[in-house]
Amino acid sequence: MLIIKAEIIFDIPNKNYTENDGITTQYPLRPAFNFGEGLLFSGTIKNDLSCDKLFYQKVYCVNVEFPTIASEAYEAVQPLIKIGMSLKIQNASNVIGVAKLLDFVYRD
């Protein structure tokens, strides 16, 4: 499993939308992360913050676990992983934010 440490920021979904100011942390967050070259993997955002929401346009430092990146998948994505790289955070094909990779580790 690949685990990354990243700074993430979520975009405001609609510039005129003011009812909701963030994404609830009540349920697990599992958006897709785009590593480039057509490689999109679902990752579980883990944070040590005791907050009910991740506010839009605010930077958070989190760990993201990718349980589906193992063995062959890791071989495909490993050459693309670079400290400091930006990953698009997506919900289907919609880009909902960005992550800056700070560190990573792979565990069998």
Number of C-alpha atoms within 10 A of each C-alpha: 16 21 19 22 20 25 18 23 20 21 16 18 16 7 7 7 9 10 6 11 14 18 15 14 16 9 8 10 15 18 20 23 23 19 19 13 9 7 13 18 19 20 22 16 20 16 14 8 12 7 11 12 13 19 18 17 14 12 15 16 18 18 22 23 21 21 14 13 22 16 13 9 14 16 11 13 18 14 8 12 17 14 13 13 13 20 20 20 27 20 14 10 8 11 17 18 20 20 24 19 21 17 14 16 10 15 10 7
